[in-house]
Amino acid sequence: MIFSRQLGTLLVTSLVAGAAIASQDPINVNEAGVDRLQQINGIGPATAEAIIEDREQNGPFERIDAVTRVNGIGETTLDAMRGVIAIE
């Protein structure tokens, strides 16, 4: 019973946190730092660092789908990021 209550609390907390992130302004992948990039669902510290390293070496992302040039971001991750990220 306690486990069920904790699981319910965790689920509600996750949904609220996800909704809060989704309702925020899009995260600009051309300007955001590691901490802000990690607020994107599916982006951890290593991928956030890879995004920053890529834009420093190759310049800004000119299209949303250009983030797939970053190791660790494929079409599935990109689809999850749509509406949450921006390039301007």
Secondary structure by P-SEA (a helix, b strand, c coil): caaaaaaaaaaaaaaaaaaaaaacccccccccccccccccccccaaaaaaaaaaaaacccccccccccccccccaaaaaaaccccccc
